[in-house]
Amino acid sequence: MEEQPRRLRGFTGAAGAREAHVWDRAFGPWDLYFGVVWVATVVFVLGAGFPAAGYRLLSAALLAPLAPWYVWVGRPLLLLEPGARLRESLRYLAGNLALFLPAAVLVGEARLAAFALVPPCFMLLPLRRAVAAVALVAMAPVAGWAVLWRPPGHDVFVSALGSFVTFVFSAFIGAWITRIIQQSQERASLIAELDASREEVARLSAAQGAHAERERMSREIHDTLAQGFTSLLMLVQAVQSELETDPEQAHRHLELMAATARQNLAEARSLVSGGAPADLDAGSLPDAVRRLAARQDPPAAASVTGEVRPLAAALEVVALRSCQESLANAAKHAGPGARCSLSLSYGDAELTVTVEDTGRGFDPTAPTAGYGLRGLRARAAEAGGTASIVSAVHTGTTVTVTLPIR
């Protein structure tokens, strides 16, 4: 299969990978080049010493239409995509040859016009056809000139050798530049595809990041503000029933409501500022877990085993949020009178958080519409850990979160 033609205009110079191709920027340099070659050829023909003046004038007259033929027909074709109008291109090149060959046969100096006729061959034709056309432009005038004027053998040899060298050089340079432009266009296409792929990856990354951030904020709000408001609602209901029957207990619950509200406000500020949870900001993880346990109604038991040491902030956040979520679930679902206990176990390579309650329990395999357990597992997985829930009806629930210590 023949290679598709490639425009050679403006092939000198270099363009950046993402800039427009040099050969697609402007056609002005080619206009100037063709004009200079045409004028120089006519001058050389008119000033030649052989043949007689009448032949020189006839040769110049044959070359003269090449300029308007180029302006009216050739230039519009050269500005089109390569191979867009092959039939019209062949007609244009045939017109060039019809004017050039007789002029070059009459006056040898007219062969200078070949410098303007060769580039359009490579611009408009597939490579193999272009080489054949260049061979005709380079060799046919010498053959016709030799037949017409019968010059000395030495002159014929020199002219034929020069024409052959011109043909070889033109074919080589034309094919080489054509291949360079083809490779450049292929690379430009690949770069465009790469840029498009990068933009798509950036868009997807941004969308994924936004989704992940929404998921994170959902978990944070669920584990902090939502749980705090749920506790406040439950305490309000308890106070309403205790105001007349047990004022002392109602007063204690009011104090707990105030503490919960303050904690919620601190958590809200922490979420807005992007800082650590309020409990962790005020002390160590064991202290935060003990404060969390003391705010439960009734208060939960808290224990810490192993060598207590500071851990990565993200790991401590996951541990605290796991405790909050587990205690909130127990408060909502364990039932009245259920007791809870928290434990932190510091190991050499992992931190284990365990939350137990003595409530009514549930079937962990049953489908649930809640967000809490899914969020708890997702949070643990993001930290490289695991979360397991062991429960059965009427036997209480145990939540165990294991987090690796790096």
N, C-alpha and C positions, 0 to 999 in steps of 0.2 A: 504494500500500500504506500502510495506516495505521501510524503510529509505535507502537511498543510503549509501554505506560504506564510511567511512572517514579514511584516513591514520592517524595512531597514532604516527608515527615516530617523535621523538624529541618533545613530547608534553610538556615536562618540560620547564620552562623558559617563557619569555614573549617577544613579539615583538611589536614594535610600529604599530599604525594603518595603516601606509602607507608603512611599511617594508614588505619584503617577509615573508610568514608564517614560523614559527619556524620549523614545520614539513616538509617544502619544502626546507630547506636550505641544509641539508647534511644527508646521510644515515650512515655515519661512526659510530656514537654512537650505532646504532642498530647492525651493524656488530660486534662491540666489545661485546655488551651484549650477542648476540647469541653465539659467540665464547666462552665466559666465562662460560655460562650455559652448553654448550655442553661438554667442558673440565671437568668442575666440576662434571657433571653427570657420565661421563666415570670413573673418579677417584673414586667416591663414589661406583659405581657398582663394580669395580675391588676390592675395599677394603672392600666390605660387608662381614659379617660373615655368611650369609645364602643366597642362597643354596651353593652347592658344586662349586668348581672352574670352572668346565666345563660349568655349567649353567651361571656363571658370565661372562666367556669369550664369550659365545654365545650371551648374552645380550649386552655386549660391542660391539661385531661384528655387531649386528643389529643396534645399535645406530651410529656406525661409518659413514654409508652412509648419515646420516642426514646433515653433513657439506657440502659435495660436492653437494648433492641434493639442498640444499639452495643456494649455489653459482651459480650453473648452471641454476636452474629453478626458485627458489623462489625469489631471489633478483631481477632479471629483472622484474618479475611480480609486486613486491612491489614498483618498481620505476614508474610504469604506473599510469594513472589516475584510481581512484577507480571504480571497476566494468567494466573496459575496456575489460578484458578477463575472464569472469566468468567461462567458461568451463575449461580453462587452470588452473585457480585458484583452482577449485574443484579437478582437477587432482593432483596438487601439494600438497594440504592438505590431499588428500587420500593417497598419497605416504608417507607423514609424519606419518599418523596413521598406515599404514602398517608396518613401521619400528618400531614405538614407542610402539604400543600395545603389541606385543609379548615380546619385551625387558622388558616392565614394568610388564607384567604378570610373567615372569621368576624371576626378581629381583625387589623387592619393591623400592630400591633406584633409579631405573631408572625413577620413576615418577617425579624426579626432572626436567627432560627434559620438563615437561609441561610448565615451566616458559618461555621456548623459543618457544613452540608451540601455546600458547594461543594468543599472540599479532598478528601473521599473520592471525588468524581467523577473528579478527576485522578489520584488514587492507584490507582483500581481499573479505569479504563476507558482504551482507546486515546484519543488526543487528540481526534479528531473526535467520537467519541461523548461524550467528557467535555464538550466545548463545547456539544453539543446538550442534554445533561442540565442544564448550568448555565443555559442559556437557559430551560429549562422551570422550574427552581427560581426564577429571577429574575423572569420575565415572567408566568407563569401565575397566581400569587397576586393580582397587581394586576388582571388581567382578571376573575378570579372575584369579587374584592372589589367591583369597579365594577359588575358585573352584579347582585350580590346586594343591595347597599346603595344603589345609584343616587346616589352623592355628587355634589356640584357639579363642573362641568367643570374648574374650576381645580384642585380636589383630585385629580381623576383625572389631569390633565396632570402635576402635580408628582410624583405617585406613579409614573406611567409613566416619566417622565424619570429619576427616581431609580433605578427598576428597570433601565432601559436602561443607565444609567451603571454600575450595579453589575455588570450582565452583561458589558459591554465591559471594565471593569477586571479582573474575575475571569478572563475568558477570556484577556486579554493577559498578566496576571501568571502564570496557571497554565501557559500555553503557554511563556512565557519561562523559568520555573523548570524546567519539564519538560525543555526543551532544554538548559539549563545542567547539570542532573543527568545527562542522557544523554551530553553531551560529557565530563563529569567521569568517568563510568563508562568511556567509551571510552578516555580518557587513562589511567585507572587500569589498564585491561586492557593498554594498550600499555606502561605502566611495568612491570607484572608480567612481560610478555614480555621486556622489555629486561633486567630483573633476572635472569630465567631464562637469557637469552642470555649475560649477563655471567658468571654462575656457570659456564655451560658452557664459555665461552671461558677462564675462569680454570682450570677443571679440565683442559681440553685443554692449556693453556699449561704447567700444572704437570707434566702427563704428558709433554709434549714436552721440557720442561726436564730432567725426570728421565732421559728416554731419551737426550737429548744429553749429560748428565753421565755416564751409564753408558758411552756411546760414547767420551767423552773419557778417562775413567778406563781403559777397555779399551785404548785406544791408548797411554796413558801407561805402563800396566803392561807391555803387549806390547813397547814400545820401550825400556823400561828394565829392570825386574826380570826379566821373562821372558827377555830377551836375555842379561842378566847370568848368570842361572842356566844357560842353555844354554851360554854360554862356560865357566862353571865345570865343567859336566859334560864338555865336550869336553877341557878341561885335565886333569881327573881321569883320563880315559881315556888321555890322552897320558902323564901321569906314571906310570901303572901299567905302561905298556909301556917306559918309559925308566929305571925305577929301577935295573935291573940292567945295561942296555946303555949308558946315557948319563946318569950321575948329574948331571953338570953341567947338561945340558939340563933334566933333571927339576927341579933346584933352581931354575932360571930360571922354569920353568912354575909352580912352587909360589909363587914371589914374585908372578907374574902373577895367580895365583888369589887371593892375599891382597889384591892391589890391586883386583881385580874385586869381591871380597866387600865391601871397604870402600866402593867406589863404589856397589854395590847398596844398602848400608846408608844411604849418604848420599841416594841417590835415593828410598828408602823414606821417610826423614824429610822429604824435600822434598815428596813426594806427600801425606803426612799433613798437613803444615803449609800446603800450597797455595802454596808459594814457587816460585822459579825452579829449574830443574834444577841439580843439584849442580855440574856443570862450569861453567855460566854464572854461578853464584853466586860462583865463585872467580876470575872474570876475564872477559875479552872473548870474543866468539864465535870469533875466530881461535884464541885460546889454548885454548878448549874443544875445538875441532875437532882441534888438534894433540895434545892429551892423549888424545882419543878414538882418534886414529890410532895413537898410541904403545902403546896397550893391546892392539892387535890382534896376532895371532900368525899369520904374521909381521907386524911393524909396517907400517902403511900409509903411503904418501907423502902429505904434505899441502902444499898450496900456496895462497897468497892473492894475488889480484890486485885492482887498483883502489884507490880511496881508502877505506881502512878507517875506519869511523866508527860510533859507537853507533847502533843502530836500535831500533825499538820492541821491548819485551821479548817480546811475543807472536810477532813475526816471527823473532826470534833463536831462540826455543824451537822453532818449526816447522823452521827450518834445521838445528838440532842434532839434533832427533828424526829428520829425514830422513836425516841422515848415520848415525845409530845404526841405523835400520831397514835401510838399504842395506848397511852393513857386516855386520850380523847375517845378512842373507840371503846375502851372499857367503860368510860363514864356513860356513853350513849347506849351501849348494848349489853353490858354485863348484868345490869339489873340492880335493884336496890339492895344495899347491904353487902355488895361485893367489895372485897379488899384487893388492893394492888400492891405489887412489890417491884422494885427496879434493882437491877444489878449491873455493874460495870466490871468486866474482867480483863485486866491488862495482861496480855501474853507477850512472848518474845516477838512473835511475828503477826499477831492479830489482836484486835480489840473485839470483845464480845459483849453485846448489849442484850439483856434479857428482861422482858416485861411480862409478868404473870398476873392473872386475876382469878378470883374464885367465883366468877359469875356463871351465867347460864350456858355459856359456850355456844358454838354453832358448827355447822358442817362446812369445813374449808373448801370442799369440792363443789359446793352448790354455787351456781352463778350469782354474782352480785352486781348491782349497778353503782356501787359506791366508788369513790375515787381514792379513798385512804389507803387500802391495802395495795392497790396498783402503784400508787405514788411511793409507798414505802419500799416496795420491791425495786422500782425504777431508780429511786435515790441510792439504794444500796448497790445496785448494779453499776451505776455511774462511778461509784467509788471503788469498783473492782471487788465488791463483796457480795454477800448473799443474805436473803431474808427468808426465814421459814416461819410458818404459822402452824402450831399444833393445837387442835381444839376438837371438842366433841360436845354434843348436846348434854347439858347439865354437869359438865366436868371442868369448866373454866377454859381459859385460853392462855397459851404461852407463845410469845413472839420473840424470836431470836434473830438478831442481826449480827453477822460476823464481817468485820472489816479488816482488810490487810493493813499492816503497819509497814510503810516503806521507809 
